[in-house]
Amino acid sequence: MMSIDRTQQITATSLPELHQEMTKRTDKSSAQHASSSSHARACTRVSLSNQVSDLQSDTTQDINYSRLESIKSALAAGELPIDTDKISQSLVQEMFQLS
């Protein structure tokens, strides 16, 4: 379970207004970085349940990170062969199993 305590009121806004506000905040943040300790800031406090904390500290090594990195590198270099027929067959097979 995760809980979030907000110290600011949330209001509805449009996407362009949100983008404009975030641009203003970014500009202000870089200008006020030196004096930020003297200004009170609104913040969000997040607390995680024990289950989430346990997942984050899991050391069972379910993922082979060296293999993952080699796949990422091959994919980025365009050297990873992708069999689209095999992928589509697997998707169709899984779709029929869900029915």
N, C-alpha and C positions, 0 to 999 in steps of 0.2 A: 504494500500500500504506500502511496506517495501523497503527501499533503503539501499544498502551496499556500503560504500566507502572503497576501499582497498588501503593500502599504500605499498603493496608488489606486484610485478609482479607475475602472475600465469604462471607456465610452466607445460607442459605435462610431466608425469613421470609414471613409472610402479609401481605396488603395492609393490613389494619387496623394491624398492628404497624409496618409501614413508614410509614404515614401518621402514626402516633403518634410515631415516632422523628424524622421530618422536622419535625413541629411542635415537638418538644423542641429540635432543632438550631436551628430558626429563632428560637425564644425565647432560647436561649443565645447565639446569634450576635449578636442585637441587644443583649443585656445585656453581652456580653464584647467588643464592638467596640473599645472604648477600650483594653482591655488585651490585645488579640490579638497584639501584637508580642512580648509576653513569654512567650506559650504556644506550644509547638511544635504545629503542625497536621499532620495526615495529608493528603496531597494526591495527586492523580492527574496524571501527566505524559503528555502526548499529543504524538506526533511524526508529522508528515505526510510522505508521500513527495513527491518532486519533481513527480510528475504532479498531485497534488492542489494543490500550491503553484502550479503553472502554471495550473491551472483557476481558482484564486482570483484570480490576477493577470491574467486574460484581459481584453483591452481591445478585442475585436472588435465589441462592441456588437450582439450577436445579438438582443437584446430592445429593442423600442421602448418605453422606459420612460414617455414621455409618453402614448402610446396605452394602455399598461397602466393608468396612473393614471386616465385618462378612463373606462376600462371599470370599474375598481373604484368610482369615484365614481358612475357610472350604476347599477351594481348595488346599491350601498348606498342610493341614493335610490329604488330601485325603478323606475327609468326604462329599464332595459336590456331590450329585447324578447327573450324566449327562445322559440324555436320548438322545442317538445318533439317534434313529429313529425319534424323534420329530425334532431334528436339521436338519436331512437330508430331511424330508418332507417339512420343512419350506424353506430350500434352493431351493428345486425343485419347490415349489409353487412360490417363488419369481422369479425364473428364467423364468417361463412361463408367469408371469405378465410383465416382461420386454420385451418379444417378441412382 
